[in-house]
Amino acid sequence: MRKIMFKILASITTFALVFFALQRLLMPTFADPGTLEGGMIREYYRSNFDHDVIFIGDCEVYANFSPITLWEEFGITSHIRGTPQQLVWQSYYLLHDTLRFETPRVVVFNVLSMQYNEPQSRYYNRLTLDGMRWGMPKIRAIQASRTDDEGWLSYIFPFFRYKDRWRELSANDFRYFLRDPQVSINGFMLRADTVPAGWFPQMPPRGNYAFGDNAWDYLNRMVALTTAHDIELVLVKSPAQHPPWPPQWNQQIVDFAEANDLRFINFLEHQDEIGLNFQYHTFNAGLHLNVFGAELLARFFGGILQAELNLPDRRHEPDTAQHWHQLSELYHRNIARQLAEIDRYGRVQCFLIR
């Protein structure tokens, strides 16, 4: 009987090991251009240091704010928990998830996602949700985000979502089978290349500019959560040439901020003060800032954070300073590497952090 039980147990163990090894291989490594954003959420959990500022939101946070500049210029510690098309309820649950590990002094939320009132894309859902650690915030985020063609099983066992990906396996899938590539520095996607701002088509007028009830509900939940933890919530609209930010949307956020005693900073209104020039400070024709634009924005915003919110300068704290010195060296080394690749090849060869 013992031999039979041992064989059954051994068979189950072998099956589980093979299953999870295949799942690991088939899941995207997010090491190739165009997919890097999918690896940023999980990188947060590697940090053993608390942060005074946490950014949450879509691509307009992870591409546009430089945490290293906030540190070098002001001694402000920060991390960006951003992903493409991050929906407001996903930002809310990411904030809940963050509070399992630390309590920042300030949370910065980019308000562009208020335009979405319901789940949008299972592809973008995965970029945000797959990297979250399991817990109630992730479970609730999945429930709030699932599209009609997404089932729970594919989140619990991603193998069922990616089982057909074997046709697309690349060398990076095997190279990073046992370890994840580093794709950001404290959630910041570093791009040193420049593609000047181009022409964008005019968006047709909308019949209704009112943000939806679901979006407002989760923004109100965010206010309640930050208030309960004595956290300053700052609403921002990141500077970008596209997509447009209509005045009707802006006024709704202005009114909401006033009603809830919140700060709202529309950086589109401060581009000259920041020093942004979209012929030089964007890597994709005005959609997002490159690293040099992100540094300018961080210098401007850091002054506000320190002067108005009294965030401490932690450059005198030995352990914190040593940690951020290492991050700073990594940051500048990768800027130099990307610039050298542009000079030699005409474009960046690798956007991974090395």
N, C-alpha and C positions, 0 to 999 in steps of 0.2 A: 504493500500500500504506500509506504514511504517513497519507494522508487517511482511509482506512478505520480504521486503528488509532486515529487522533485522534477519529473519530466514535464508535467503541466506547467509548473512554475517557471522552469527554464524556457519553455516554449513561449510563454507569455512575456517573459523578460526580453527574450530575443526579438519577438515581434515589436515590442514597444521601442527597443533601441533602434531597430531598423526604421520603424515608422517615424520616430522623431529625428533621426539622421536624415531621412529623405525630406522631411518637412523643413529642416534647417537648410538643406541644399536648395530646395525649390523656392523658398522665400527670397524675395529680392534682397541683395546686399546693399543696395543704394550706394554703390561705388562708382557708377557710370554717370557721365554727364546727362542732365535731365531728370535724374532720379535721386540726387543727393538729399533733397528735402525730406525724404522718407526716413532718414536716419537721425534726425535732429532731436525728436522727442525723447528717445531712449538715452541720449547722451547726458541728459540732465541728471540721471541717477548715479553717474560716475563721480559727481562732485561731492566732496566731503566738507565743503565750506558753505556757510549761509550767505545769503545775498540780501542787501538792503532794498534792491529794486528787482522786481520780476516783470518782464514784458510778456503779455499774452496777445494773440491775434494772428493775423494772416501774414502773407509775404511782405507786407509793408512794415512789419517789425523785424523779421529775421534778416532782411536785406538792408535795412535803412538805419539801424542804430548800432554803433560800435561800442560794446562793453569795455573793450580795452582802452579806448579813448576816455570813457567815463572814469576809468580807474587812473590812467596816467595823468589826466588833467585835474581831477577832483578827489581821487581816492574813494570813489563810489563803487561798490561791488554790485554786480548785476548779472542776470542770466535771462536769455530770451527763450520762451517756450512758444515758438511760432511755427506754423506750417501753412502750406498753400491752401487758400480758401477755407481757413479755419472758421467755422461757424460759431456764433455767439454762445450757444449752449456748450460747444466743445471747449471754448475758452473758459467758461464757467466751471466745467468739471476738471479741466486742467488746473485751474486755481485751487479747487477742492483737493486735487491730488497733491499739489505743491504743499498745501498746509499740513499734509501728513508728515512732511520732512522739515519744514521750516516756516517761520512767520516773517515775511519781509515787512519793511516799513512802508513801502510804496508798491502798488501794482499799477502798471501802465497798460491800458487796453486801447487798441486801435479800432475805431468805430466803423470802418468800411463794411464789416460783415453784417452790420445792422440791416443792410439791404435784403438779406436772405431770411425768410420766415419759416422755411421747411427744409428737410434734407435735400441735398443737391446731387451728390456724386459718390458712388461707392469707391471710386479710385481715390478721390481726395479724402474720403473718410478713412481709408487705410493709412494714408500718410500721417494722419493725426493719431488714430486709435491703436494701431498695431504696436506702436512703440511704448504705449502707456503700460505701467505695471498693473497687474491684476489687483483689484480692490473695488469697493463700491463706486468710486468716481468713474472708473473705466466701464463698469457694468452699466451704470446709468447713462454714460456718454454714448455707449453703443445703442442702448434702447432709444435714446433721443435722436440718433443720427442715422439709423438704418434706413436704407431705401427699400422700395417694395421687393426688389430682387435679391436682397441680402438676408441670409438666415443666420441664426445664432451659432450654428455649428461651425461655420466658416471662420468665426472670430475665435472660438475656443480652440479649434484645430485648423490653423491657416492652410494646412496641407490641401484641404478641400477647395480652397480658393485658388491655390497656385499649382494644383496637380498637373495642369497642362503646360506649365512653364518650362518643362524639360527641354522643349524645342529651342528655347531662347538662352540656355545656359552659356555663360561666357567664362573666360579665365578668372575673372574676379569672383565668380560664385565659388570656385574652388579655393582661390587664394584667401578668401575671407570666410571660409567654412567654420573655422574655430574661433575667429575673432571678428569683431565689427570694425569696419574702417571708421576713421574720424572724419566727419564731414563738416564740422563747425567748430568755432571757438566760443564757448559759452552760448551756443545757440545762434551765433552770427555766421551767416554764410558769406565767406570772404570772396569778393570778386574784384580784381585789380584791373580788369580790361575795361575799355571804353567803347561804347557805341553811341554816338550823339543822338539826341532826341530827334525823332522824326515826326511825320504828320499822322495824326489820328483822325479817323472819320468822326463827324458829329453824331452824337447819339440822338436818336429820335426822341421827342418829348414823351413823357409817360402820362398816362391818364390819371395815375394816383401815385403821389410821392410819399404817402404815409408809410412808415415802418410798420411791420406786422405785429400782432399781439404776442406771438410766440417770442419774437426777438426782444420786444419790450419786457416780457416776463423774465427772460433770463438776464437781461441787463439789470432789472430791479433785484433779482436774486444776487447778482454780483455785488450790488451796492450793499445789500443786507449782510452778505458774507464778510465783506471787507470791514464793514462797520462793527460787526460782532467781534472781529479780531483786532480792532483798533488799527486798521491798515488804511492808509491814504490811497484812494482810487483816483487815478488821473486818466481822463479820456483824451485821446489824441487822434488827429487825422494826419497821417504821415504825408510828406510832400511827394507827389507823383504826378506826372503829366497825364497818365491814363491808368485806370478808368476814371471817368469824370466824377466829381463830387458836387452835385447840384446844390444851389443855395437852399432849396427846400429841405434837403437832408440836413444841411448844416444847421439850419434854424431849429430843427427838432432837437438836435443834440445840445445846442446852446440853451434852449428852454429847459431841457431835462437837467442839465448841469446846474443851472440856476435854482431849479426847484429842489435839488438834492444837495446843494452846497458843495458841488464838485468843481474841480478845475477841468476845463476843456481847452486844449491848445490845438488850433488848426494851423499846422506848420505851413500850409499853402499860403497863408497870409503873412508869413515871415521869411520868405525865400531870400529876399535881398539882405535882411539882417543876418541870416544864416550864412550867406555867401555862396548859395548854390547856383551853378551854371550848368544847365542840362546839355550843353555841348561837351562837357568834360566829366561830369559827376554822375553818369549813368552807364550801366553795362548793357542795357537792353532798350535803348532808344527812348528812355524816359519813364519806363514802367517802374524801375527800382534804381536805387543809388548804388554806385560802386563804392569801394572801400573809402575813397577819398571824399565822396559826398557824405557817407555815413559818419566819417570823422567830424566833418563840419557840423552835421546835425547833432552829434553827441556833445560837441563843445557848447552849442547853443542851449540844448536841453539840460546839460549838466549844470550850467549856471543857474537855471531856473530851479532845478531840484535842490541845489545846495542853498541858494539864497532864500527861497520861499518855503521849502520843506525841511530845512535844517538837517539835511543828511550829513552824517559824520564823514570826515576824511580819515580813512583807515590806513593811510600809507605809513603811519608810525607804528602799526601793530606788526610785530616781527613775523609771526607765522602767516598772517594774511598777506603781508607784503612779499614774502618769499614765494607764496603760491601764485600771486598775480604777476610777479616778476617772471616766473616761468611761462605763464600764459602770454605775457607781453613779448617775450623772446620768440615764442612759437608763432605769434601773430606777425611780427615784423619779418621773421625768416620766410614765412609763406608769401607775404607781399613781395619780397625781393625775388623769390623763386618764380612767382607768376609773372612779374615784370621781365625777368630774364627770359622766360619762355616766349613771351610776346615779342621781345626784341629778336630772339633767334628764329622762331617759327612763324611769327605773325599772329599767333593766338596762344592762349593758355592750353597746355597739353593735359594738365591734371588739376582738378579743383579740390581734390582730397587734401586734408591737412596732414602734413608730414613733418 
